[in-house]
């Protein structure tokens, strides 16, 4: 219990840690660097899904559990996205008011964090103890650049730097709740573990392909973003093999 709580808190607070530079840096950041950060995050999540969540789900529950859980993750994310639409950090509709734009981006990022928290909790409930630490690390690494980009967006919407930092941190805090929820459910019902792992993988793959990759390829930085994506994968594989 202490381990899952520590892992979920650290991965969630990484969003705030990533937002810290906004307190000191200028408000502007080149679009190339934003795309690089998003693509790097996508690479980390891809490696975590393909090297940890999916193999563990297959090992415990077989292909049937993997297929059902992964499909459920994609379906739930699809339904949630239809309720809270995707918001482009750079190209938010100009017709929206300041408050509407801020609330939409906060809602979208909070939605984005729900499956990440679940993946951490479910991973700690699996038989492989190292899986939980690895997924918590992967989510934390992914949350850091995400927190910075969210805070940067809010600052560009004329929100004070300190308030933007606090909001970015709070968007990650939802992961603590969903992580504990995922851990308790799969601990009580052990048969749910492979489905939970596959669900988390499906949700993360949906976010990667539907959100992060298109966002990082929409402004002429496709080649640089592709390199960043591959570096993110290699970086996560290096961590996996080293620890």
Protein Blocks (a to p, Z undefined) as FASTA:
>chain_A
ZZmmmmmmmmmmmmmmmmmmmmmmcfbdcfklmmmmmmmmmmmmmmmmmmmmmmmmmmmn
ommlmmmmmmmmmmmmmmmmmmmccddfklgcfkbcfklmmmmmmmmmmmmmmmmmmmmm
mmmmpmblmlmmmmmmmmmmmmmmmmmmmmmmmmmnopafklmmmmmmmmmmmmmmmmmm
mmmmmmmmmmlmmmmmmmmmmmmmmmmmmmmmmmmmmnopmmmmmmmmmmmmmmmmmmmm
mZZ
